[in-house]
Amino acid sequence: MTRMRRWLPGLLLLSPSIAAIAIFVYGMLGWNLQVAMTDRHDEISEGRFVGLTNFVQLWDQPRWHISVEHAVVFTLVFVGGALLLGWLLAFLMERGIRGEGTFRAIYLFPMAISFVATGIVWRWLMNAGTGERAVGLNALLDGLGLGFLQWQWFRDPDWGMAAMAIPAVWQMSGYVMALFLAGFRGVPDELREAARVDGASEWKVYRHIVLPLLRPVTLSALIILGHISLKVFDLIVAVAGTQVVTDVPAVFMWVAVFDSHDPAKGATIAAYIVLSVTVFVVPYLIWSVRRERRES
């Protein structure tokens, strides 16, 4: 009874949030899964239960394969680019440059902008026009006498998704920089000084002491960026609309539901997106819980 009195006030305080999450998160996920397992391919019929048929048949559609391939390319370029640029910026900040506060604010500013606003600006910057029609980055290259470097950017059929990841890297690299900078500043100076006293070069100090201690930060950044890339939608639509050349699962889901009026297909794609995000997040949660238990 005493134990119940201890946690009952906290439970009552959290109960509105728990109810909201249960209804609007897990309840909606359950409803989406229920629709995905029916043959409701129009907005009128109720739909009959068909099990996993939609999940299997989706792989027979060429556009689904294209969207998955694009998502993989976008994820690799976005996650890799943001991690590399964020780490480099944090490393320069950690070395103690002048005006660190100003630079930190400048690098963090893009994160305060929505992906929609970012996409509208970068749609102009990555315009595929060349020659006299060139604008944005292509016009800059032409003005610098580097017209041979002009590119179709996101309209390129082979590397368009790599170009599409550039705005996302620009927007999120400052956030990754903040994570890594906190990690750098969290490394005790005593460990670095002890290594230097033992004759370790600055490279070895970072290689054998600093970088290993940054693994939790790197993993956290990887999970955050990975789940953002797998469900990206607003940036893609703001830059290129719903074209097949920049199709990803979230855009395909939008087309299936609102253009093709196929709720079952859209719910199936949404279920796959949730599953892919779960593959990223759940192992991280398990690792975090085990790590906390070891430390306690």
N, C-alpha and C positions, 0 to 999 in steps of 0.2 A: 504493500500500500504506500509506503514511503517512497519507493522508487517510482511508482506511478505518479505521485504528486510532483516529482522532480521533472519528469519529461512531459507531463500533460500541458503546462502553460506553453512550452515551446511548440508542441504539436498543434495547439489551438492557434498560435501565432502563424505557423506555416501552412495551416490547412487551406486558406484561400489559394495560395500558390500551388499547393499539391493538387487541389481540385482543378485549377486552370490547366496545369500541365497534363493531368490525366485526361482531360476532355479534349483540349486543343492540340496536344502533341500526340500522345499515344492513342487517344480515341480516333483522331484523324488518320493516323498511320494504319490502324486497324480497318477503318472504313475504306481507305485506299486499297488495302490488300484484298478486301472483300470484293470491290469492283473489279480489280485485276483478275480475279478468279471467276469471272462471269463472261458470257458472250454478249455483253451490252456494247455493241458497236454502233449505236446511234443514241440520240438523246431522248427517244420516245419509249423504247422497250425497257422492261424491267431487267431482263437478262437472266439466263440460267447458269447454274454453277457448272464450270468446265474444268475446275482444278488448275493445273499448271500448264494448260494448253497454250494460253497466250504467251507465257514465258518462253516456251519452246518455239512457237511460231515466229516470235519476234526476230529470232536469229536467221530466219529465211528472208528477211527484208534487207536489200542492199543498203538502204539509207541508214539502218541501224548500225551496220558494220562501219560505214563511213563516220558516223557520229562517235562511235567508240574509238576508232583510230584517231580522230581529231582530238578527243578528250585526252588520250594518252600522250599525244605530242604536246598539247597545251600544258598538261600537268608536268611533263619532264622539263620543258623550257621554263615555265613559270616557277616551279619549285626550285629547280637548280639555279636559275638566274637570281631569284630573290634571296636565296640562301647565300650565294657567292657574293653578290653586291652588298647585302646587309652585313655579312661578316667583314668584308673589306672596309666598309664605312665605320663599323664599330672598332676595328683594329686601328684605323687612323685616329679616331676619337680617343681611344685608350692610350695612344702615344702622347696625348697632351698637346693638341694643336691650339693655336690662339683662336679666340672667338668660338669656343666649343659650344656654348649655349646657343649662339645664333645659328651655327651650322646644324645643330641638333633639331632646332625648331624648323629649319628649312627642309630637312630630310623627313621630318615627321608630318609636315603639312599635307602632302598628298593623301595620307591616310584619312584625313578629315573630309575628303571629297568623296562623294558617292561614285560608284562604278558607272552610273549613268552619265554624270557630268564628265568623268574621265573619258568615257567612250565617245562622247560628242566632240570633245577637243581632239582626241587622237584619230577620229574618223577624218578630220581635216588634215592632220599632220601626216597620216598614212594614205593620202589620196594617191590613186594609181596613175594620175595624169602625168605625162612626160612632155618634154619640149616646151612649146609655148603654153601648153595647157597645164604645166606642172605647178602645183601648189604644195604647201607644207614642206616636208622633208625633201621631197624630190626637187622642189624649187630651190631649196638651200643647197643641195648638191650641185644643181645646174649652175647656180651663181658662183660656187667655189671652183667651177671648172671640173667637177667630178661627175659629169652627166652619165658616164658609163656605170656609175654605181646606183643609178635610179632603178627602182624596183616596183613591182606591182603590190608589194606589201601583203595585206590580208587577202587580196584577190588572186595571189599566186596559187595555182592548183596543187603544188607540191609542198611549199613551205609557208603557206598562208597562215596556218595555225601557230607556227613559230612566231610570226610577226604579230599575231593577235595577242600573244602572251606578253609582248613588250609593255603595253600600258599597264598590265597587271603587275609586272615586275617593278615598274616605276612607282606604282601606288603602294605596294606592300613592302618594298625593300627598307623603307624607313622604320617600319614596325619591327622588322627582323633585326635591324641595326640596334633598336632600343633593347630588344631581348639579349642580343649578344653583348652589348655594352654593359648591361647589368651583370651578365655572366663574367665578363672580364673584371669588372670592379669587385666581384665577389670572391675572386681568387686571393687568398691571403698573401700579403707582401713577404711574410716570413718564408714561405715556400720558395718564392722567386729568389730572395736573397740567399737562402741556403744553397740553392742550385748554383748561383753565380759564385759563391764562395768555394764550392767544390770544383770550379773550373768550367762549368757549362756555358756554352755560348748563348747568345740571346735566342738564336734559332732553336737550340735544344731546350731552352726554358719553355718556349711556346710548344714545341713538339711533344715533350714528355711530361709537362706539368699543366700548362694552361689549357691546351686543347682537350686532353682527357677529361678535365673538370667541366668542360663546356658540353659534354655529351647530353646531359639532361635538357639543356637549353636548345641544342640542335634538334633533339627529338621532339620537343614541344613545338618548335617552329615548323618542323616537317609535318607534323600532324595538322597544325592550323592551316598551313598553306595547302596541304593535300586535300583537305575536305573542302576548302574554298574552290579549288580548281575543279573538283569533281562535280560540283553543283553550280558552276558559273553559268549565268544566264543574262543578267542585265548588261554586263560589259559587251558580250557578243552581239546582242540585239542593238545596243546603242551605236556600235561601230558599223556593223554590216547587215543588220536586220535578220531575217530568217532564211538566208541563202544556204544552199546545200554546201557551198564552198567553205563555209565556216560553221557547219552544223556540229552540234554537240548534243548529248542526250537531253539536257534540259530544254534546248531549243526544239528538238524533235518532239518532246513531250508537248510543248506549247502548240506546235503545228498539228499534232494528232488530236488534241482536245478542242482547240478553237478554230482550226481551219478545216480539218477532216471530220470533226464532230464524232470522234471515236473515244468515248470515255474509258473503255476497257484497255485500249492500247496505251493511252496516256497514263493510266494508273499503273500499268505494267512497267512502263519506262520509269515512272517515279519510284516504283518498288526497287528496281535495279539501282537507281541512284542512291536510295537509302541504304541498300545492301553494300554498295561500294564504299560509302562513307563509314558504315559500320565496320568494315574490314580495316579501315584506318584507325578509328577511334577506340574500339573495344580493346584491342591489344595494348594500346597506350594506357587505358584506364586500369587494366589488369596489372601492367608493369608499375604504374604509379602506386597502386594499393600495396603491392608486394614491397616496393621500395620504402614506403612509409612504415610498414611493419618491421622491416629490417632495421630502420633507423630508430624506431621506438624500442 
